Amino acid sequence: MNDKLEILCKQMHLTEEEQQYLENGILERIVGNKSHDEYRFYIQIEKTLPVSFYFEFLEKIKKAFPTCRKVYVTFQVEKQNEAWFSDYYYAFLKEEQEENPLISLLLESKVSYEGNWATIVVSNKAEEMKLKTMEETLIKKMNHAGYQNIKLEIQIDENRSLEMQQEIQDNLVEEMKKVEATPIEVPQPQEEPKKNFYQKGKRKAFIDRSNPNVVIGRTIDTEPIHIHDIVGEMNHITIEGTIFGKEVRDTKTGLKIVTLKVTDYTDSIYVKLFINDEEEANEVLPKIKEGNFYLFRGNTKDDQYSKELTFGARDILLLEKKAEERKDTAPADKKRVELHAHTKMSQMDGVADAKALLKQAQKWGHRAIAITDHNGGQAFPDVYHYICDVNKNLQEGEEPFKAIYGTELTMIDDQVNIVVRPNDSVLLDNTYVVFDFETTGFNAGGGDSIIEVGAVKIKDGNILERYDELINPGRKLPQKIVDITNITDEMLQDKDNEENAIKRFIEWFGDLPMVAHNAKFDVSFLEMAYQKYNLGQFTNPVIDTLELSRTLDNTFARHSLSALVKRYNVPWDENAHHRGDYDAEGTALVFHKMMKKLSERNLEKMTDLDKLVSKDEIHKYGRPYHINILVKNKVGLKNLFRIISLANTKYLYKTPRILRSEISNLREGLLIGSGCYEGEIFTQARSKTEEELTNMINFYDYVEVQPPECYNHLLQMNDFGSEQELLDNIKKVINTTKDAGKIIIATGDVHHISREDKLYREIIVNQKVPGGGRHPLSRGGIREIPSNHFRTTDEMLKDFSFLDEDLAQEIVVTNTNKIADMVEIIEVIIETGGIPFSPK
């Protein structure tokens, strides 16, 4: 072992036997904060430590530094012991069990580990959900123990689940046989003989008829819990909810099985009850109606047929309440128009029925609504027929209700920016500056700043110079940034400010070509610094290794820096990742190997990098942005169909895509909108200056912003450091659009009608997308998806109350109606002699 580790072992009073586990180990570095009350030790060892010694090591190192508030240790293991992975897994579970007893459910799970893939097999859905809630914690603990870069897969053992269900079912059958075989003596009431509910040896369900709201069983006076809080099989619990689905199934024995779909808007669950005969059915079933609210008391069980956790109802009580009906109370001439709405035809995304959306808009007194499903117009026929029906009996002078036809597509730029401002130099002859910034957040245009500059100069694969400087941002760091970078406020306290630091960095790199991984991010901060401190124009050539990897190594799925260093066999410590100097050196060594690969393909010069992607392949590599397209007239309808056809045929790559140039060629009769949070304008506003953003806005006919609530997941993902930062970004989009002379509107990006319906979309979001992949809202870190419900005028104005009242009225009401006025009433389906769906 090296000297540093040997000193540490003595300080910890490790025995010679214990030190053998660390033989040939290296204490690579120690990271401490300025107040010396927190240390992070990074130790490289040959083999995985036995579990018992690992925990003993942690205890001893804490005792060796008694004045420290926190001591962390991360082991980098050269040869992992895959067999010991399960021991660590169970040990970490038991650690967590002390604070969360429900984790004991997972101690029966089975674990296998091979080649960085950990497969954990659980018995049921409840255990799977519980494991997912602690997945991030487990991976972090495993990382510290030496199992880095773990990929975790959770599976449900269907056989074991069925065995458990069968055991429960067998026990239930046995108990039922005992009950039926045992004579039951029932006292015969003198005055009310009808209270004998037993007939022909069968016991009927008891119903307390003293309370007319009792559907079955007795009155319920226990406090309900949220369905969301149910964990696995539980006894004697009460839930409250509304029924949104009912199924009655007859068995061969004459028993009726009633299955209800019940939600309390925190979650939903199947509720089951059994009815013995027709007489009982005639009394109970009329009281069970969809839309009504009920209390249910009983037990939860894993059902062997539905393979879902199911609530067995013993008592059901009707509640005297109904869902509150929302109303749009704005004056008739001051109501908004929704210009971005999805129906069920937005595959694996929308849950609203097209006719229900139209009906709701009409009921609220809205004069129009736009249907903008993803990648097509499958809802157009239903929409058109509905519009024809509601408008056929108009009185003279009445304004017809208008449907606006549109779609939301993924737009790709016609150019992949592997290199910006290339020169004619030979790639392998240059000296490059490879750099990486650590920052306070992700929004160069939203007030975030640089906290570390890391860079190297490289030529012929040799590191010539290194540059590393920490910068004081003048404010407290967000905890997420501390966690990612291990940079603390104490480390920055006595450092220079951004202006002086960047001036020194500019002097250091001079006019050399620059390289960065995901260069758009780093360059946005560098260009913002040039602007903030009046440093002129940044004009150096910049090569992006992320875009280069996507085109050079296009058969690979992953192009992160962590993936690239493995692919090109560059030494890499994942624990040191996200520090500027370390990332810069790793990127530099990868880039040199990339250049050699380019040379083998006879791509010698910097200007040759553009030849990596042919025009026919450009749609596979460009940055994707969502856009909305609305139809103004018949010419536009025909052009929309052409665009949709191209997107689903010529430019289909994983999902339908369309080139920006194709939209420009076919935009006659159309209105082009900027789309949702995945649109170009909202995305780029975070990193671009007002001037740059204006140039982007000029492509669009109108720009959209959604209520802040619709961006909540971005806060959860730390794409924005605070709610105020998010609001500032929305304001920046609004103000820049107005300054550019374009129309700015507020849309709901509607995916469901009521707030409560978000529950159904959550189910879809958590499913696998056809063709592979996951829904964007199912990414790790998103604890709750936003509510994209159809908002009334009052609700939308309230959502934008952070703006000046007149400005909120303009974007919510005035401008949405202005767009609606630009759109003609269009005959979508006409008689064409057997071709039912074609514009004139």
C-alpha positions in Angstrom: 0.0 0.0 0.0 1.1 3.6 -0.5 2.4 5.8 2.3 -0.8 7.7 2.7 -2.9 4.6 3.2 -0.3 3.1 5.6 -0.5 6.2 7.7 -4.3 6.1 7.7 -4.3 2.4 8.7 -2.1 3.3 11.7 -4.3 6.2 12.6 -7.3 3.8 12.5 -5.4 1.1 14.6 -6.1 -1.6 12.0 -4.5 -5.0 12.8 -2.1 -6.7 10.5 -4.8 -9.1 9.5 -7.2 -6.3 8.7 -4.5 -4.5 6.7 -4.1 -7.5 4.4 -7.5 -6.7 2.9 -6.0 -3.4 1.8 -2.7 -4.9 0.4 -1.4 -3.0 -2.6 -4.1 -0.4 -1.9 -3.7 3.3 -2.8 -5.2 6.3 -0.9 -5.7 8.4 -4.0 -6.9 11.6 -2.5 -8.7 13.2 0.5 -11.3 15.9 -0.1 -12.1 18.1 2.9 -14.0 21.3 3.5 -12.4 24.4 4.8 -13.8 23.9 8.3 -12.2 20.4 8.4 -15.4 18.8 9.8 -16.1 16.8 6.6 -13.7 14.4 4.8 -14.1 12.2 1.7 -11.5 9.4 1.2 -11.0 7.8 -2.2 -9.2 4.5 -1.9 -8.1 2.1 -4.7 -7.9 -1.6 -3.8 -7.4 -4.8 -5.7 -10.4 -6.8 -4.4 -13.8 -6.3 -2.9 -13.7 -6.1 0.9 -15.7 -8.7 2.9 -18.9 -7.1 4.1 -18.1 -7.4 7.8 -14.8 -5.7 7.4 -16.3 -3.0 5.2 -18.6 -1.9 8.0 -15.9 -2.3 10.6 -13.6 -0.1 8.4 -16.3 2.6 8.3 -16.7 2.5 12.1 -13.0 2.7 12.7 -12.3 5.6 10.3 -15.1 7.6 12.0 -13.5 7.0 15.4 -10.1 8.0 14.0 -11.5 11.5 13.1 -13.8 12.2 16.1 -14.0 15.9 15.4 -15.5 15.4 11.9 -19.1 15.8 11.4 -19.1 13.5 8.4 -16.6 11.0 7.0 -17.2 9.3 3.6 -15.2 6.5 2.0 -15.3 5.4 -1.6 -13.5 2.3 -2.7 -12.4 1.9 -6.3 -12.1 -1.9 -6.8 -10.0 -3.4 -9.6 -11.5 -6.9 -9.4 -15.1 -7.0 -8.1 -16.3 -10.0 -6.2 -19.6 -10.6 -7.9 -20.7 -13.2 -5.4 -20.5 -10.8 -2.5 -22.8 -8.3 -4.1 -25.9 -9.9 -2.6 -24.2 -9.8 0.9 -23.8 -6.0 0.5 -27.3 -5.7 -0.8 -28.9 -7.4 2.2 -26.6 -5.5 4.6 -27.6 -2.1 3.2 -31.3 -3.1 3.3 -30.9 -3.9 7.0 -29.3 -0.6 7.5 -32.3 1.2 6.0 -34.7 -1.1 7.8 -33.9 0.7 11.1 -35.6 3.8 9.8 -38.2 2.1 7.6 -39.5 -1.2 8.9 -41.4 -1.9 5.7 -38.1 -2.7 4.0 -38.2 -6.0 5.8 -40.5 -7.0 2.9 -37.5 -6.9 0.6 -35.2 -9.2 2.6 -36.8 -12.2 0.8 -35.9 -10.8 -2.6 -33.4 -12.7 -4.8 -30.2 -11.0 -6.1 -27.8 -11.8 -8.9 -25.0 -9.7 -10.2 -22.9 -10.0 -13.4 -21.0 -7.6 -15.5 -22.3 -4.5 -13.7 -25.9 -5.7 -14.1 -27.8 -6.3 -10.9 -31.0 -8.2 -11.1 -33.3 -8.2 -8.1 -36.3 -10.5 -8.1 -39.2 -9.6 -5.8 -42.5 -11.4 -5.2 -45.1 -8.7 -6.0 -45.8 -5.2 -7.3 -45.8 -3.7 -3.8 -42.2 -4.9 -3.2 -41.2 -3.6 -6.6 -42.6 -0.2 -5.9 -40.8 -0.1 -2.5 -37.5 -1.1 -4.0 -37.8 1.6 -6.7 -38.2 4.3 -4.0 -34.8 3.4 -2.5 -33.0 2.5 -5.8 -30.9 5.7 -5.8 -29.8 5.2 -2.2 -28.8 1.6 -2.8 -26.8 2.4 -5.9 -25.0 5.2 -4.1 -24.1 2.8 -1.2 -22.9 0.1 -3.6 -20.8 2.8 -5.4 -19.0 3.6 -2.2 -18.4 -0.1 -1.5 -16.7 -0.5 -4.9 -19.5 -1.6 -7.2 -19.5 1.3 -9.6 -21.6 1.9 -12.7 -24.3 -0.5 -11.6 -27.3 -1.0 -13.9 -30.3 -2.2 -11.8 -33.1 -4.3 -13.1 -36.1 -5.2 -10.9 -38.2 -8.3 -11.9 -41.3 -9.8 -10.4 -41.2 -13.6 -9.9 -44.6 -14.5 -11.4 -44.3 -18.1 -10.2 -43.6 -17.1 -6.6 -46.4 -14.5 -6.8 -48.8 -17.0 -8.0 -47.7 -19.5 -5.4 -48.4 -17.0 -2.6 -51.7 -16.2 -4.1 -52.6 -19.8 -4.5 -51.7 -20.4 -0.8 -54.0 -17.6 0.2 -56.7 -18.9 -2.1 -56.3 -22.5 -0.8 -56.5 -21.4 2.8 -59.6 -19.3 2.0 -61.2 -22.3 0.3 -60.5 -24.5 3.3 -61.9 -21.9 5.7 -65.0 -21.6 3.5 -65.5 -25.4 3.6 -65.2 -25.4 7.4 -67.8 -22.6 7.6 -70.2 -24.3 5.3 -69.8 -27.7 7.1 -70.5 -26.2 10.5 -74.2 -25.8 11.4 -74.9 -22.2 12.3 -77.4 -21.6 15.0 -79.2 -18.4 14.4 -81.5 -17.0 17.1 -85.0 -16.5 15.6 -86.2 -13.0 16.3 -89.8 -12.9 17.5 -90.8 -9.6 15.9 -88.5 -9.4 12.8 -88.2 -12.9 11.3 -86.9 -11.3 8.0 -83.5 -10.8 9.7 -82.6 -14.4 8.9 -80.2 -13.9 6.0 -79.3 -17.6 5.5 -81.0 -19.7 2.9 -80.3 -23.2 1.6 -77.1 -23.4 3.7 -75.5 -20.3 2.1 -74.8 -17.2 4.1 -75.9 -13.9 2.5 -74.0 -10.7 2.9 -75.0 -8.7 6.0 -76.5 -5.3 5.2 -77.3 -2.8 8.0 -80.6 -1.5 6.7 -80.9 1.0 9.5 -78.7 3.3 7.4 -80.0 3.7 3.8 -76.5 4.6 2.5 -75.0 1.2 3.5 -74.5 -0.7 0.3 -73.2 -3.8 2.0 -72.0 -4.7 5.5 -72.1 -2.1 8.3 -71.8 1.7 8.7 -68.2 2.8 8.5 -67.0 5.3 11.1 -63.2 4.7 10.8 -60.8 7.2 9.2 -59.9 6.4 5.6 -56.3 6.3 4.4 -55.0 7.4 1.0 -54.8 4.6 -1.6 -51.3 5.9 -2.3 -50.3 5.0 1.2 -51.3 1.3 0.9 -48.2 -0.9 1.0 -48.7 -4.6 0.1 -51.3 -6.7 1.9 -53.0 -4.9 4.8 -55.9 -5.8 7.0 -58.9 -3.8 8.4 -58.3 -0.6 6.5 -60.7 2.0 5.1 -60.4 4.0 1.9 -62.5 6.7 0.3 -62.9 7.1 -3.4 -65.1 7.4 -6.5 -65.9 4.5 -8.9 -64.8 5.0 -12.5 -65.4 1.5 -13.7 -67.6 -1.5 -12.9 -67.6 -5.1 -14.1 -69.9 -7.9 -12.9 -69.0 -11.5 -13.7 -71.1 -14.6 -13.2 -69.5 -17.8 -12.0 -70.7 -21.4 -12.7 -71.8 -21.7 -9.1 -74.1 -18.7 -9.4 -71.8 -16.4 -7.4 -71.4 -12.9 -8.9 -67.9 -11.3 -8.7 -68.1 -7.5 -8.8 -64.9 -5.7 -9.7 -64.8 -1.9 -9.2 -62.2 0.6 -10.3 -61.8 3.1 -7.5 -59.7 6.2 -7.2 -59.1 8.9 -4.5 -56.9 10.8 -6.9 -53.8 9.9 -5.1 -53.9 6.5 -6.7 -56.4 3.9 -7.8 -57.1 0.3 -6.9 -59.4 -2.6 -7.8 -62.1 -3.3 -5.2 -63.8 -6.7 -5.3 -66.9 -8.0 -3.6 -68.9 -11.2 -3.9 -72.7 -11.5 -4.3 -74.4 -14.8 -3.6 -77.6 -14.7 -5.7 -80.0 -12.6 -7.8 -82.0 -11.3 -4.8 -78.9 -9.9 -3.2 -77.7 -8.6 -6.6 -81.0 -6.7 -7.1 -80.5 -5.0 -3.8 -76.8 -4.2 -3.9 -75.9 -3.5 -7.6 -78.3 -0.5 -8.2 -76.5 1.3 -5.3 -73.1 1.0 -6.9 -72.8 3.7 -9.6 -69.9 5.1 -11.5 -69.2 8.7 -10.4 -70.5 8.3 -6.9 -68.2 8.5 -3.8 -68.0 5.7 -1.3 -66.2 4.5 1.8 -64.8 1.0 1.6 -63.6 -1.1 4.5 -61.7 -4.4 4.2 -58.3 -6.0 3.3 -55.9 -5.8 0.5 -54.6 -9.0 -1.2 -52.5 -9.8 -4.3 -55.1 -11.1 -6.7 -54.0 -14.2 -8.8 -56.2 -13.3 -11.7 -55.6 -9.6 -12.2 -52.0 -9.9 -10.8 -52.7 -6.6 -9.0 -53.1 -5.6 -5.4 -56.8 -5.8 -4.9 -59.1 -4.5 -2.1 -61.6 -7.0 -0.8 -64.6 -4.9 0.5 -66.4 -6.1 3.6 -68.3 -2.9 4.1 -69.3 -0.2 1.6 -71.0 3.1 2.5 -72.3 5.6 -0.1 -71.2 9.2 0.6 -73.4 12.2 -0.1 -71.0 14.1 -2.3 -70.2 14.6 -5.9 -67.2 15.8 -7.8 -67.2 19.6 -7.9 -67.9 20.9 -11.3 -65.6 23.5 -12.7 -67.0 26.6 -14.4 -65.4 29.2 -16.6 -66.8 32.4 -15.0 -65.0 34.9 -17.4 -67.3 37.1 -19.4 -68.3 35.7 -22.8 -66.0 38.1 -24.7 -63.1 37.5 -22.3 -62.7 33.7 -22.5 -59.5 32.1 -23.6 -58.9 29.6 -26.5 -56.8 26.5 -25.9 -54.4 26.1 -28.7 -52.4 23.0 -27.6 -54.4 19.9 -26.7 -53.8 16.2 -26.9 -56.3 13.4 -27.1 -56.0 9.6 -26.7 -54.6 9.7 -30.3 -51.3 11.0 -28.8 -50.0 7.5 -28.4 -48.9 6.7 -24.8 -49.3 10.3 -23.7 -52.8 11.8 -24.0 -55.8 10.4 -22.0 -58.6 12.8 -23.0 -61.3 11.8 -25.4 -61.5 14.2 -28.4 -65.2 14.7 -28.2 -65.0 15.2 -24.4 -62.5 17.9 -24.9 -64.6 19.7 -27.5 -67.7 19.3 -25.3 -65.9 20.8 -22.3 -64.6 23.8 -24.3 -68.1 24.4 -25.6 -69.7 24.0 -22.2 -67.4 26.7 -20.8 -68.3 29.0 -23.6 -65.0 28.9 -25.4 -65.4 29.7 -29.1 -62.7 27.3 -30.3 -60.1 24.7 -29.4 -57.1 23.3 -31.2 -56.4 19.6 -31.3 -52.7 19.0 -31.7 -51.9 15.3 -31.2 -48.4 13.9 -31.7 -47.3 13.0 -35.2 -50.6 12.8 -36.9 -54.3 13.7 -37.3 -56.1 10.5 -36.3 -58.5 12.5 -34.2 -59.6 14.7 -37.1 -62.6 12.6 -38.2 -64.2 12.5 -34.7 -63.5 16.2 -34.2 -65.0 17.1 -37.6 -68.1 15.1 -37.1 -68.7 16.6 -33.7 -68.3 20.1 -35.0 -70.7 19.4 -37.8 -73.3 18.1 -35.3 -73.0 21.1 -32.9 -73.1 23.7 -35.7 -75.9 22.3 -37.9 -78.7 24.0 -36.0 -77.1 27.4 -35.5 -79.5 30.4 -35.3 -78.9 33.4 -37.5 -76.1 35.5 -36.1 -74.7 32.8 -33.9 -71.0 32.2 -34.1 -70.1 28.6 -35.0 -68.0 26.6 -32.6 -64.6 26.2 -34.3 -62.2 23.3 -34.3 -58.6 24.1 -35.1 -56.7 21.2 -36.6 -53.0 20.7 -35.9 -50.3 18.4 -34.7 -47.2 18.4 -32.5 -44.1 17.1 -34.2 -40.4 16.7 -33.5 -38.3 19.1 -35.6 -34.7 18.5 -36.5 -32.2 21.2 -37.7 -30.6 20.6 -41.1 -27.2 20.9 -39.6 -25.3 19.0 -37.0 -22.8 21.3 -35.2 -19.9 18.9 -34.6 -17.6 21.9 -35.2 -18.4 25.6 -35.0 -16.3 28.1 -37.0 -14.0 25.4 -38.4 -10.7 26.3 -40.1 -8.7 24.4 -42.8 -6.1 23.1 -40.4 -5.1 19.4 -40.2 -6.7 17.9 -37.1 -3.7 15.9 -35.9 -1.3 18.9 -36.3 -3.2 21.2 -33.9 -2.7 22.0 -30.3 -6.2 22.0 -28.7 -7.6 23.5 -25.5 -10.0 20.9 -24.0 -12.1 22.6 -21.3 -14.9 21.9 -18.9 -16.9 24.2 -16.6 -18.6 23.4 -13.3 -21.4 25.9 -12.7 -24.1 26.9 -10.2 -26.8 25.5 -12.4 -27.7 24.9 -16.0 -29.0 28.3 -17.2 -26.3 30.6 -18.5 -29.0 33.0 -19.6 -30.9 32.7 -16.3 -28.3 34.0 -13.9 -26.1 30.9 -13.2 -22.3 31.3 -13.3 -19.1 29.4 -13.5 -17.6 28.0 -10.3 -14.7 26.0 -11.7 -12.6 26.2 -14.9 -10.7 23.0 -15.8 -8.7 22.8 -19.0 -5.7 21.1 -20.6 -3.7 21.8 -23.7 -3.1 18.7 -25.7 -1.1 17.8 -28.8 -0.3 14.4 -30.3 -2.0 12.8 -27.3 0.4 14.5 -24.8 -0.9 16.9 -22.1 1.2 20.0 -22.4 -0.4 22.3 -19.8 -3.1 22.1 -17.2 -5.4 24.9 -16.0 -7.7 24.7 -12.9 -9.3 27.5 -11.0 -12.2 27.7 -8.6 -14.4 30.8 -8.7 -16.5 32.5 -6.0 -20.0 33.0 -7.5 -21.0 35.4 -4.7 -23.9 33.3 -3.5 -24.6 29.9 -1.8 -24.4 26.8 -4.0 -27.5 24.7 -4.5 -27.2 21.4 -2.6 -27.6 19.4 -5.9 -24.5 21.1 -7.3 -22.5 20.3 -4.1 -23.6 16.7 -4.5 -22.6 16.4 -8.1 -19.3 18.3 -8.0 -18.1 17.9 -4.4 -17.4 21.6 -4.5 -18.6 23.3 -1.3 -19.2 27.0 -0.3 -16.2 26.8 2.0 -13.9 25.8 -0.9 -15.0 28.9 -2.9 -15.0 31.4 0.0 -11.6 33.1 -0.6 -11.6 32.6 -4.4 -11.6 35.3 -7.1 -14.8 36.4 -8.9 -15.9 35.2 -12.3 -14.9 38.2 -14.3 -11.2 38.1 -13.3 -11.0 34.3 -13.5 -12.5 34.3 -17.0 -10.1 37.0 -18.2 -7.2 34.9 -17.0 -8.6 31.8 -18.8 -9.1 33.7 -22.1 -5.5 34.9 -21.9 -4.4 31.3 -21.3 -6.2 29.7 -24.3 -5.6 32.5 -26.8 -6.8 31.7 -30.3 -6.3 27.9 -30.1 -9.2 25.6 -31.2 -11.4 24.5 -28.3 -12.9 21.1 -27.5 -15.6 20.2 -25.0 -18.1 17.4 -24.3 -21.6 18.8 -24.9 -19.9 22.0 -25.9 -23.2 23.9 -26.3 -23.4 23.9 -22.5 -19.9 25.1 -21.8 -19.8 27.6 -24.7 -23.1 29.1 -23.5 -21.5 30.1 -20.2 -18.3 31.3 -21.9 -20.2 33.4 -24.4 -22.4 34.8 -21.6 -19.2 35.8 -19.7 -17.9 37.6 -22.8 -21.2 39.5 -22.9 -21.5 40.3 -19.2 -17.9 41.6 -18.9 -17.7 43.4 -22.3 -14.8 41.1 -23.5 -15.7 41.3 -27.2 -16.6 38.3 -29.3 -15.7 34.6 -28.7 -14.4 33.5 -32.1 -12.4 30.3 -31.5 -13.3 27.1 -33.4 -15.1 24.7 -31.1 -15.4 20.9 -31.5 -18.1 19.1 -29.6 -17.1 15.5 -28.7 -20.7 14.6 -27.9 -21.9 15.4 -31.4 -18.7 13.8 -32.8 -19.4 10.6 -30.9 -23.0 10.5 -32.1 -21.9 10.5 -35.7 -18.5 8.7 -35.5 -19.8 6.0 -33.3 -23.4 5.9 -34.4 -24.0 2.3 -33.6 -23.6 2.9 -29.9 -26.6 4.0 -27.8 -24.7 6.0 -25.1 -22.5 9.0 -25.7 -21.9 10.3 -22.2 -18.3 11.1 -21.2 -18.4 8.1 -18.8 -19.4 5.9 -21.8 -16.7 7.4 -24.1 -13.8 6.8 -21.7 -14.7 3.1 -21.5 -15.2 2.8 -25.2 -11.7 4.3 -25.9 -10.0 2.7 -22.9 -9.1 5.9 -21.2 -8.3 5.6 -17.4 -11.2 7.0 -15.5 -12.4 7.4 -11.9 -16.2 7.8 -11.8 -15.9 9.4 -8.3 -13.7 12.2 -9.6 -16.1 12.9 -12.5 -17.9 16.3 -12.5 -14.7 18.2 -11.5 -13.6 20.5 -14.3 -9.9 19.5 -14.5 -10.6 15.8 -14.4 -13.3 15.9 -17.0 -11.2 18.1 -19.3 -8.3 15.6 -19.2 -10.6 12.6 -19.8 -12.2 14.4 -22.7 -8.8 15.4 -24.2 -7.6 11.8 -24.2 -10.8 10.5 -25.8 -10.7 13.3 -28.4 -7.1 12.4 -29.5 -8.2 8.8 -30.1 -11.3 10.0 -32.0 -9.0 12.1 -34.3 -6.9 9.0 -35.1 -10.1 7.2 -36.0 -11.1 10.1 -38.2 -7.7 9.9 -39.9 -8.2 6.3 -40.7 -11.4 7.3 -42.6 -9.3 9.9 -44.5 -11.0 12.8 -42.7 -7.8 14.9 -42.1 -9.0 18.5 -41.7 -11.2 20.3 -39.3 -13.5 21.2 -42.2 -13.9 17.5 -43.0 -15.9 16.9 -39.9 -19.1 18.2 -41.7 -18.7 15.3 -44.1 -19.4 12.7 -41.4 -23.2 13.1 -41.8 -24.8 12.9 -45.3 -27.9 14.9 -46.1 -30.0 11.7 -46.2 -28.9 10.9 -42.6 -29.1 14.4 -41.0 -32.4 13.8 -39.4 -30.9 11.0 -37.2 -28.3 13.3 -35.6 -29.7 16.8 -35.3 -31.0 18.3 -32.0 -34.8 17.5 -31.7 -37.3 20.1 -30.7 -41.0 19.9 -30.3 -43.1 22.3 -32.5 -46.8 22.8 -32.9 -48.4 23.3 -36.3 -51.9 24.7 -36.8 -53.9 24.7 -40.0 -55.2 28.1 -41.2 -57.0 27.1 -44.4 -57.4 24.3 -47.0 -54.0 24.9 -48.5 -52.5 24.5 -45.0 -54.5 21.3 -44.4 -52.9 19.8 -47.5 -49.4 20.9 -46.5 -49.9 19.5 -43.0 -50.8 16.1 -44.4 -47.6 16.3 -46.5 -45.5 17.2 -43.5 -47.1 14.4 -41.4 -46.4 11.9 -44.3 -42.8 12.9 -44.6 -42.3 12.7 -40.8 -43.7 9.2 -40.7 -41.9 7.8 -43.7 -38.8 9.6 -45.1 -37.7 11.0 -41.8 -38.8 8.3 -39.5 -36.0 7.4 -37.1 -37.1 5.8 -33.8 -40.0 8.4 -33.8 -41.5 10.5 -36.6 -39.3 13.6 -37.3 -39.3 16.5 -39.7 -36.5 18.8 -41.0 -36.8 22.5 -40.3 -36.2 23.1 -44.1 -39.2 20.9 -45.0 -41.4 23.0 -42.7 -40.1 26.2 -44.3 -40.9 24.8 -47.8 -44.5 23.7 -46.8 -45.5 26.4 -44.3 -48.1 28.1 -46.6 -51.5 28.1 -44.9 -50.0 27.0 -41.6 -49.1 28.6 -38.3 -45.9 27.4 -36.7 -45.8 27.4 -32.9 -42.9 26.9 -30.5 -44.4 24.0 -28.6 -43.9 22.9 -25.0 -41.0 22.6 -22.5 -39.2 20.5 -25.2 -39.5 23.2 -27.7 -36.6 25.2 -29.0 -37.5 28.6 -27.5 -38.2 27.5 -24.0 -35.1 25.2 -24.0 -32.7 27.7 -25.4 -33.9 30.7 -23.4 -31.9 29.3 -20.5 -28.6 29.7 -22.2 -29.0 32.3 -25.0 -28.8 36.1 -25.0 -31.9 38.1 -25.9 -30.4 38.8 -29.3 -29.7 35.1 -30.0 -33.2 34.1 -28.8 -34.8 36.8 -31.0 -33.1 35.2 -34.1 -34.6 31.8 -33.1 -38.1 33.3 -32.4 -38.2 34.8 -35.9 -38.8 31.3 -37.4 -42.1 30.9 -35.5 -45.5 32.6 -36.1 -46.3 32.4 -32.4 -44.5 31.4 -29.2 -46.0 29.4 -26.4 -45.5 29.4 -22.6 -47.3 27.1 -20.2 -48.3 27.6 -16.6 -45.4 27.3 -14.2 -47.0 24.1 -12.8 -46.5 22.4 -16.2 -42.7 22.8 -15.7 -42.6 21.3 -12.1 -40.7 18.2 -13.2 -37.9 20.5 -14.4 -37.5 21.8 -10.8 -37.5 18.2 -9.6 -34.7 17.4 -12.1 -32.8 20.6 -11.0 -32.9 21.9 -14.6 -33.9 25.1 -12.7 -32.4 25.9 -9.4 -35.5 27.5 -8.0 -39.1 28.5 -8.8 -38.0 32.1 -9.2 -35.4 31.0 -11.8 -38.2 29.2 -13.7 -40.5 32.2 -13.6 -37.6 34.4 -14.9 -37.2 32.1 -17.8 -40.9 32.3 -18.7 -40.7 36.1 -18.4 -37.6 36.1 -20.7 -39.5 34.2 -23.4 -42.5 36.5 -23.1 -40.6 39.7 -23.2 -38.2 38.7 -26.0 -41.1 37.5 -28.1 -42.9 40.8 -27.7 -39.8 42.7 -28.5 -39.4 40.6 -31.7 -42.9 41.6 -32.7 -44.3 38.0 -32.6 -47.4 36.7 -30.9 -46.9 35.2 -27.4 -49.7 32.9 -26.1 -50.4 30.9 -22.9 -51.3 27.3 -23.6 -52.1 24.4 -21.3 -50.3 21.6 -23.3 -53.4 19.7 -22.4 -53.2 15.9 -21.9 -56.3 15.3 -19.7 -59.5 17.2 -18.9 -59.5 17.5 -15.1 -56.7 17.7 -12.6 -57.8 14.4 -11.1 -57.4 12.7 -14.5 -53.6 13.1 -14.1 -53.7 9.7 -12.4 -54.5 8.0 -15.7 -51.7 9.7 -17.5 -49.3 8.6 -14.7 -50.2 5.0 -15.6 -49.3 5.6 -19.2 -46.1 7.5 -18.4 -44.8 4.6 -16.4 -45.3 2.1 -19.2 -42.7 1.2 -21.9 -43.0 3.2 -25.1 -43.8 1.1 -28.2 -40.6 0.5 -30.1 -38.5 0.8 -26.9 -37.5 3.5 -24.5 -39.4 5.4 -21.8 -41.7 8.4 -21.6 -39.7 11.6 -21.0 -41.6 12.1 -17.7 -40.6 8.7 -16.3 -36.9 9.7 -15.9 -35.3 9.2 -12.5 -35.6 12.2 -10.3 -39.2 13.1 -11.3 -41.2 12.3 -8.2 -44.5 13.6 -9.6 -45.5 14.5 -13.1 -47.1 17.9 -13.8 -50.8 18.4 -14.2 -51.5 19.3 -17.8 -55.3 19.6 -17.4 -57.7 21.7 -19.5 -57.8 25.0 -17.7 -60.6 27.5 -17.5 -59.9 31.2 -18.2 -59.9 32.0 -14.5 -57.5 29.2 -13.7 -55.1 30.2 -16.5 -55.1 33.9 -15.4 -54.4 32.7 -11.9 -51.5 30.6 -13.1 -50.0 33.7 -14.7 -50.7 36.1 -11.8 -46.9 36.5 -11.4 -47.2 38.8 -14.5 -48.7 42.3 -14.8 -52.5 41.9 -15.0 -52.7 43.4 -18.5 -49.9 41.2 -19.8 -51.5 38.1 -18.4 -54.8 39.1 -20.1 -53.0 39.6 -23.3 -51.3 36.2 -23.5 -54.2 34.2 -22.0 -57.2 35.8 -23.7 -56.4 38.4 -26.4 -53.7 36.6 -28.3 -55.2 33.1 -28.2 -58.4 34.6 -29.7 -56.2 36.4 -32.2 -54.8 33.1 -33.4 -58.2 31.6 -33.5 -59.4 34.4 -35.8 -56.6 33.6 -38.2 -58.0 30.1 -38.8 -60.8 29.4 -41.2 -63.6 26.9 -40.7 -62.3 24.0 -42.7 -64.1 21.1 -44.3 -61.8 18.2 -43.4 -63.9 15.3 -44.7 -65.6 15.7 -48.0 -67.4 13.4 -50.5 -64.7 12.1 -52.8 -66.2 8.9 -54.2 -64.7 6.4 -51.8 -61.7 8.4 -50.5 -63.0 9.6 -47.2 -60.1 11.6 -45.8 -58.7 14.1 -48.3 -58.6 17.9 -48.5 -59.8 19.7 -51.6 
